[in-house]
C-alpha cells in the first residue's frame, strides 16, 4: 500500500512506556519514522492537555513547534479528545495512523481502520531505537457497542422520512381541533437463543453458559428469551470480555518461550506478573505479545538481506589505514578446534562482496536472552570451546537451553593473555560482563570480570 500521508497520534507515542508524556520521546519517534520513510508527509497531533502534562523545560519547544505548524491540536471542546481529530485527518487524506491505540469507540464510524496497512504501531526498544510494525485494531466491548450504534444510525438515516398519516381506529381521518390519545408503545419482543448467540458472535453452547451465569433460564438454542433477560446476558458477556485472563505459562507456550523469558518480557512491558502461574488480563497479554514481536522484529531487521541494517564486522579508519573492530558489534569468531575441518557456510556474493556468517543461536533464544539480561550486566558462563582469537561461552537460559556467546582474548585481562587457554579452561564456569549484543548473528560479546 503506497500511502504517503501519515497522521501521528503524538500524545500516544509520547506516553508509550511512560506515566507522563515526553516531547523528547515524541521527537525521537518522528525522526526514526522519517528516516525509514523519507517520502512520507507527517501530521503530528497532540491533545489539548499535552502542554500541561509534559515537563516545564519542554513547553517552550512545543509552542515553537505549534507556531511553525509542526504540531497541531484539536479545537477546544472536540468530542473524543484528540482521537477523533486524528481519525478525521487520516480519513480525509486517505493516510495511515501511527499509534498504539485501537480507537475502539470509533470503530463504527471508521471501519477503514481494519484495512491492511492503515494502522501502524511503534515502540522504543532499548539499545536499538524505535521499531514500527503494522497492527490490527483490538476489538472489545466498546468496539461492538460503537459498531452497533453506527449501524443503527446508518439504518435510520437511510430510511426515507414518511409523511405523518394519522387514522382513527375506525379508519377515518381526524380533523383540525380533534384530540388524539396516542397508543402505548409496543412491548419489546422476545428473542430466540440462537438469534442472540448470532448477535453476540458466539456459539449456542457458550450462550447457554452465559445464561447460567446471568441466572437466566434457557433450556436450548431454540428457547425464547425475554428482553430484560437478553440484556442481562449481554452485560455478563461484556464483563467477561473486560476481565478475561490467561495464565502466564499458557501465554509463554503460545509465544514459544520459557517462563523466565516471559517474566522478563512482562517486566519490560510494565505488566505485573509474579510467577508462571499468575493470571494475566488479555489486555496486558497483548502488551507482552507486542514486546515479544518488537524483539523479534529487531532481530529480523538486523538480519535483513537487503543490506538496510549494518551486518558483520564494523570497522573504523585509523591513521595507518587499517581497520579495527568496534565494541558495538562482535567480530566473527574463528573456527573452533573441534570444527577446524569443516568450512562454515556463508551467505552472500561469490564475487568478493561482504558476506555474513550464519547466526549462532536460534531466534527465540535471542529473544529470551535480551529479555533476561541487559548490556552492561553480568552473567555466569561455561567455556565450551576455543577459537584463534578467544573462546565460546554458553550462558544458561531457563529450561535446558543455552545461549552461546563470544569472548575475545583482549577482553580476558589487563594486559591480555597471548591465548585464551592461558586464562580459561574448557568446562570452567566464570563470571562475565555483557559488552554488546549482535542481533544479526544472534550472539553476544562478553568480557571476563
N, C-alpha and C positions, 0 to 999 in steps of 0.2 A: 504494500500500500504506500503510494507516494504522496505523503501529506507533509507540507512544509510548515503549516501553521500549528504551533504548539501553545496551549494555554496552561501555564504553570500555576498550580494551587500552592502559592507561596507560603501561606500560613501552615499548610500541612507538611511540606518539606522542611520548613524551618523548625518544626517541633518534633520531627522524626527522631526517636530515641532520646528525647529530652522532655522535661516538665514544662519549661518555658521556651518560647521561640527564640531563635538566634538569627539575626540578619547575616552574620558571617557564614553560618552554615548554609543559608539560602543562596548566598552569592557563590559559595563553592559548588553547590549543586548545579546552578545555572551555568557556571564556567565549564564544569565537566560535561554537561549535556551539549553545550555549543561546540566543545572540542570533538565530540563524537558525531555531531550533526551540524556541520558548519553552514549548510544551506537552510536550516530551519529558522523560521521567524517566531520568536518567543514573545508572549504576552504574559507578564507576571502579575498575578492578582493576590492581594492580601486583604484580610477582613478589616473592618473599621477599628477593631480593638488591638490590631497588631502593634501599632506605635506605642501603646501604653504597656504592652507586655514584654517588649524587648528591653535590653539593658540601656540605661540612660546614654552611655557614650555612643550608641549606635543610632540614636534617634535623629541626630543632625544629618547623618549619611542617608537615612531613609527619606527625610524631607527633600534632600537634594535629588535623590533618585526619582521621587514623585514629581518634582519640578521639571525634570528632564523627560518625563514620560516613560521612564524605565520600569516603574511600578505603578499599578493603578489599584484603587479600592472602590467597592461598590458605593452607591449613594446611601446616605443615612436612611435608616428605616427599611432597607431592602429585605424582602421576605426571603428566609432561608439563608441569611447572613451572606457570606461570600460565595458559598457553594452554588447557589442559583445563578449568580453573576458569572462564575467560571463556566458553567454549562451553557449559558446563553451565548457567550462569546464563541465557545467551541462549536456550538450548533450553527451559528451564523457563518463562521469561517470554514466549516467543514474540517476543522482540525482535530488533533488528538489532545487528550487531557493528561498532564503529568502530575499524578497524585497517588497516594496510598489509600485514599478514601474510596469507599464503594458507592457513595451517594445514594443509599437505599431509598430515602424518602423522595427521590426524583426519578426512580426507575419508570414510573408510569408516564411521565412527560418526556423522558429522554431515553427511549428504548435503543437508540443508536449506540449507547454505552457498551452494549453487548456485542457490537460488531468487532471483528478481529482487528486488532491494532489501534483501536480508538482510545484505549486506556493503558497508560504505562506507569509502572511504579518505580521508585528509586530509593536506595538505601546506602548510607555510607558504611563501607567495610574498613575496619581498622587496618592500617598499613597498606591498603590498596586504593581506596578512594571510592567514589560513587559508582554504583552498579545500577543500570537501568534495564528493566525487563518488562515485556508486555504482560498484562494481567486481565483477568475476567472479574467483573464486579461480583461481590459476595451477596447472595440473596438471603433474606431473613424475613422476620415478621413485618418490619417496616416496608420492605420491598413489596411483599404481597399486598399489604394494605394500600400502598401508593399505586400499584398496578391496577388493583380492583377499582379504586376511586377514579383513576384516569379512564378506565373502560366505561364506567357508568356515566361519567361526564361526556365522553365522546358519543355514547349512545343517545343521551338526552339532547345533545346539540344536533345530532344527525336527524332526529325525528322532526318532521315539519310541524309548525305550530298550527293547531286546529282552531277553527272558529268556535266561539262559545255557542253551544246549542243546548238550551235547557228545555226539558219537556216535563209536563206533569205526569203522575202515574197513569192517568187515563189517556196520555198521548197528545194532549192539547198543548199549545204554546202559550206561556204566560204573557200577560200584558204589562206595560209600564205601570208601576204602582202596586203590583201584586206582591205579597210577602211570601217568600220561599224559605222553607226549612231544609237545610242540607241533610242528606242521609249520612249515617255514621260510616267511617272508613271501613273497608273490608278487612276482616281479620287475616293475619298472616297465615299463609298456607303451610301445611306440613311438608317435610322433605323426606324422600327415601334415603335410607342409609347409604346405598351405593352412589346416589347422586351427590351426597355430602362428601363422600370419600373422593369422588372425582374432582369436586370443587377444591378440596384441600390438597390434592396431589398425592394421596396415599392409597394403599390397597384396603380392601374390606376388613381384613384381619386387624390391621393397625387401627382402623376406625373403631372396631369393637373394643379394642384395648383402651382407646381414648375415652370411649363412652363409659367404660367401667371406672376409670379414674375420675371422670366427671360425675359419677353416681347417677348416670342416666341409663335406664333400662332399654337395651337394644338387643333383640334376640338374634337377628340375622341381617344379612346385607339388604334384604327387601323390606325390613321394618320401617314404619313411618315414624318420624321424629318430630316432636313439637318444636316450634320456632325458638322458644326460650331454651329448650334442651340443646338445640343445634348451636346456639350462641355459647352455651357452657362448654361444649366440645371444642369449638373454635378457640376459646380462651385457654383451655388446657393445652392445646397444640402450640399456641403462641408462647405459653410459659415454658413448655418443654424445649422449644427451639432456643429460647434465651438462656436456659440453664443446662443445656445438653453438654455432657462431658465425655472425655476419653481418658483411659488410663495411660500413664506415661510410657509403660513398657509396650502398650499396643501402638502408640504413636512412633516409638523407636523402631518397632518391627515394620511399620508402614514405610518409614523413611529408609529402612535398610541399614541402620546404625545401631551401636550398642547403647545401653542405658547411660553410661558415663558421658558419652558424646552428646546424648540428648539433654542431659542436665546442663552441660556446658552451653549448648545452643539456647536453652531456655534462659540461662543467665544473661547471655548476650542480647536476647530478645526482651529482657526485663520482665520475664514471666516467672512467678514464684512456683518452683517445683521442688518439694522436699525430698522425694525419693522416687524410685522407679514405679512404685505403686500409687503415686499421687494421682488424683483425678484432675484433669485439665479441661477448662471450658473450651468449647470448639472455637470460639473467637480467639482465645490465647493460642490454641493449637495452630491456627492459621499464621500467627506471628512467628511461631517456631519454624513452620514449614517455609515461610518466606526467608528466614535467616539461613536455613539449610540450602534453599535454592540460590541465595546470594553467594554462599561459599562455593557451591558447585559452578556457578556462573563465572566466578573469579578464575577457577581452575581451567574451565573450558576456554575462557577468553585468552588466558595466558598461553594455552597450547594451540590456539587457532593457527591453521596452516597458511593463512593469507598474509602473515607477517605483520599484522596490525599491532601485536604486542612484542616486546623485547624477549628474545629467546636466546638460550645458550649463554656463553660467557660474555660479559660486558667488559670492555677494555677502555682504558683512558690513556691518552698520549703522555709520554714522558719526554724529558729533554732529549734523550738519546733516540727517541722514536720507537722504543719498544713498549709493548702493552703490558699492563698489569691487571690481574683480575680484581674486581671490586668486591667488597664485603657484602653488597646488596644481593649478589647472585652467586650461588655456589658454583665453583668450577666443575667441569665434568670429571668425576672420579676416574682414575686409571683402572685398567682391568685388574681384577683380583688375581692372586696367585692360583686360586682354585680354577679360575676360568681363563687362564692365560692362553690356552689352546683354542679358545672359541672367540670368534670375532663378532662383537655385538652388531646387530642390525641397526642401520641408521636410515632415517627418512630425509629426503632432500634431493638436490640436484646431483647428477653424476658428472657434471662439468666443472666441478670445483667450487660451487656455491656453498654457503654456510649450511651445515647440517645439524639437526637437533637429535640428541640421543633419546632412546626410549625412556619413558617415565620409570622411576624407580619403584614407586608404591601405587596401590590401587586408588582410584578417585575417592571412594568412601573412607579409606584410611586417611587420606589427606584432610577430608572434612573433619574426621574425628580428632586428628592431631591439632589442627588450627583452632578447633573448638575447645580443646582441653588445655593447650599450652599457648603462651604468648612469646613473641620475640623479646629477648632480654631476660626471660625466666630461666629456671634451672630444671634439669631432668636427670634421671638416672638411666644410664645406658650400658649395654653389654657389647664388648668388642666381638664382632663376628668374622672379620677378615681384614687383610692389609692390602693397600694399594701402593703404587710407586711414590705417591705424594701424601699419603695419610692412611686413614683407616675407616672402615664402615662400622657403624654403631647402631644397634637395634634398641629402640625405646618402646617399652611395653604399653599397649593400649588396653582398654577393658576387654575381658574375654581372653581369647588365645592369640589375638593378632598383635603384630609388632609393626613399628614404623621405622624404616631404615633411613639413617642419617649419615652425614659425612663430616669427618673432622680432618682438617689439613695438618700436615706436620708443623707448619709455622704457628698453629694455634694450640700446640701441646706444651708450651712452656716458654720462659724467657731466661736465657736465649733458647730458641727452638732446637730440638734434638736433630741429629742427622737423619734418623729414621724413626718412624712411628713405633717400631718394635723396641726401641731403646727406652720407651716410657710405658707402653701398653703391652698387655698380654692377652692373647686370644681367650675369650671367655671371662675376662676380668670385667667387673662392674664398677664404673666410676661415675662421678657427677660431672655434668657438662652444662654450659650456658648456651642458649639458643641465639645464634648470631643473625640468622635470616632464614626465610622460607622461600624456596624456589618452586612456585606453583606450576611452572611449565614442566619441570622434571619430577614434580611431586616428591620433593625431599627437603631436608633442612640442613644447614651448616652449623656445626657445633664448635665450641671451644672448651678445652679441659679446664675445670675450675681448680 
